[in-house]
Amino acid sequence: MNQIKIGFGGGCHWCTEAVFQSLRGVSKVEQGFIKSIAPHDGFSEAVVVKFDPDVIPLKVLIDVHLRTHASTSQHKMRGKYRSAVYTYSSDQADCVQRHIKEAQSDFDEPIVTMTLPFDGFKPSLERFQRYYETNPRKPFCTAYIDPKLSKIRRLFGQYSVQE
């Protein structure tokens, strides 16, 4: 089994964690904070995803990410919720940049999601890990995470664990 790592940030890491945990081919999602290099060297909520590209292609993961957070909004919380794909190699970065450029035609507004080199990770506190899995009926989960999971089932059903 071929396993690759990539990072995603853009919204609350509870949401991002649940989104990627709901996909076939994703073997591990680490929730926490990722930093890149200057000027993006402050930690921002994000996840590290380990996946099998033979089961779920990187392009699908990028599409899921772009459609499950405010990837076209330059809102005031971008410091805490940086919209980014954190890459582990220049080849991976080139692939991500190409796909985001291709995906732009599916959006009315410009995509603000950056492609940044991964430079560090801090996990969330244990009590916040697997947040949706352990708290599915909490108001935050029903208001914010459930709609994202429904969207994944609708748009990416073949990759959803819950078809």
C-alpha angles and dihedrals in degrees: 000000000000112000125192130181128219134159129230130192133166112111139015110330090226088064095041092049092051092046094056094039087060094063130094112238094032107115100177139014118192112198120208142077129322130196131194131191125295130327086026096043097118115100115257131185109274147127136240111224125201112198145164109241090201088065101033120015120226089241090061091050089052091049091050090050095048091051099045101055136036094280093162098045124094091195125170094259095064091114092063094031105035111184102229150129109222112212132201099206141022090248090054090047091052091051092049093047092049092050095047088051090050092046092054090085088067092060131070094210129047115274110243095191110126129211106226135172114254110244107163148349135210117187121230118250112285092248089063096047116110087008098168093041091056099034108032095146097048112117093247091055096047093044101043113012102040093059090051092050090049089052091052091051090049099044102027103025096146089060097041119106087215103051 
